[in-house]
Amino acid sequence: MTDTSLAGLRAAIQHAGYYPELVGESIDSAVAAEPIDSFVVHQETTFDSDEVRRHISVLVLTPTRLVLGHADDHPADPLTPTPFVTVSTEAVPLSAVRSVVVNRVIADPLRHRGGSPPQEVTVTIGWGAVSRIDLEPAACSDPECDADHGYTGTASADDIALRVSEAAEGADAVARMLGFAAELSRATAR
């Protein structure tokens, strides 16, 4: 069982090791002394050409809100000679959360047994702040047709998507992400 106290959250941020004081005080401020029902801390490192960039996402579920925090590295460049970090937080009322999508990846599904954890989980949460529209030219089934059929596509809300895998972050991280998604789903069902 994960310690859902503020001290437990701070310990998880400290363990991630990505500017823990800066990230921790930003999250503390956004949580605003509300009780913590659940949280997940996801640290990610990416490689961009010859640079290593770090990123951390912190999701906190309180009785009334979903609090999100992100911090990113920004390298020095000719216009900004000193590297810097940006930290942002957002607090979303639970009543505004529109969707919680949990995508599980199961290796060798024929051997899967109930209760066995997936190897990878992606949790996508939508509350309407960001919408994506994917369009493509529409067509008909007539191969001889050269008419303009306009466009077809999909619109989706995916304000945040976090992916964890057993291979990269470990089985505990997958279990924590599934637990957080379940808690968020319960909270938004009320």
N, C-alpha and C positions, 0 to 999 in steps of 0.2 A: 504494500500500500504506500503510495506516494504521500509525503508530508505536504498538505495543502496550505500550510501556514505561510505567512509572509517570509519567515525565516527559511522554510523549505524552498520557496520560490527563489529567494536570494542565493541559497546554496546551489540550486540547479544552474542559475546564471553564472555563479562563480566557477562551477565545474566546467561550463562551456568555455570559459577562459577568454572571451572576447570582450574586452573593456568592461569588466563586470561592474565596476563602480558607476560608470557612465550609464550603462544599460539598466542597472538596478535602480538608480535614482529616477530615471525616466519612467520606468514601469511603476515604481512606488507612487510617483506623482499621479499617473493615469489611473491607477487602482483606487486612489483617494480613500484609503483606509476601509474599503469595503471588505467583507469576508471573501476568502478565495475558496471556490468550490472545486476547481480543477485548473491545471495549467500544463503547458508543454513548452519546452525550450528546444529550439532546433538551430544548431550552428552548422553552417555550410561554407565550404571553401571551394572556390572556382578558380580555374586557370584561364587567363585572358592573354593570349599571345605570350609575352615574356613576363607577365605579372601574375602574382597570386593575390586574389581578392577574397576577403572574408565577409560573411553576412550572418546575422543572427535574427531569428524571428522568435518572439515570445508571445504566446497566446494565453490569456488568463480569463477564466470564466468566473464571474461573480454572480450573486443572486439576481442582479438586474442587467448586467452588461457583459459583452465580450470585449475585452481590452486586447489590442494588438500593438506590438512594438517591433520595430525593425531598426537595425543599425547596419551600415554599409561602409566599407573602405572606399576612399577616393584617392587615387595616386596624385602625386605632384605632376604638374604639366607647365608649359610655358606661361600660362595665365595665372596659375595658382602654384607657386613654387614650393609650398609645404603640403604634404599629404594631410588629409583630414577625414573625419568620420561624420556621417550624418545619422541622427537618431530621430525617428518619428514614432508617435503613438497615436492611436485612434481608439475611441471608446464607442461601441455600437450598442444601442439598447437591444436587449434580447428580442423584443417585439419586432424589431426591424430585420432580424435574420430571416432570410427567405428560404435558404436551402443549405443543407449539410450533406455533401456527397462523399461517400467513402468508397474508394476503388481499391479492391484487394487483388494482388497478384499471387496466384497459387501455382507453384511448380508441381508438375506431375499430378494433375488433378484426379487421375484414376486411383491414386494411392491416398488421397486426402481422407482424413478421418475427422469427424466432428470435434470441434474444440482445438484442432491444430492451428497454429497461427499462420498467417500468410507470410510470404517472404518479402513482400513490399506493400506499402499502403500509401495512397495519396488521398488527402482530405482537402476538399474544395468547399469553401464557405462563401455564400453569396448574400449580400444585403443591399444590393442595388447601387453601390457607389461606382462600380466599374461594369460596363457591359461591352461585350465583344460581338461584333457582327462579322461573320464569314460569308462572303458572297462569291458566287461563280456564275458564269453564263449558263442560262437555262437552255435546254435542248429538248427536242422531241425524239421519238423512236424512229422516225423516217430518215434513213441515211441520205436521201436525196434532197431533204428540206434545207433551204438556205435562209429561212425566215429568222428574223430577230425575235427570240422568245423572252427577251428581258433577262432578268437575273433571278437566281434562287439562292437561298442560304439559310443560315441559322443565327439566332441571337441567343447569347448565353450570358448569365451573370456569374462571374468568377472573381470575386474581389480578392481572394487569396487562395492559393493552392500550396500545400506543403507535402512533400514526398519523403518518406523514410524507407530504408530497406535494411533487411537483416545483414546483408553483405557489407554495407557501408557503415551503418550506425549501430547495428546489433539488435538482437531479439528484444531486449528491454525497451529500446526506442520505438520499435514497432508496437509493442504492447501499450506503451504510454500514449502513443498517437491514437490507437484504437480506443483506449479508455477515455481520452479527452473527447473524441468524436461522439462516443456514446453519451457522455455527460452533457455535451452541448445539444445533442439531439433531444435528450430528455428535457433539458431546460427550455428549448424552443417549442416543445409540444404543449406546454402549459397554456 
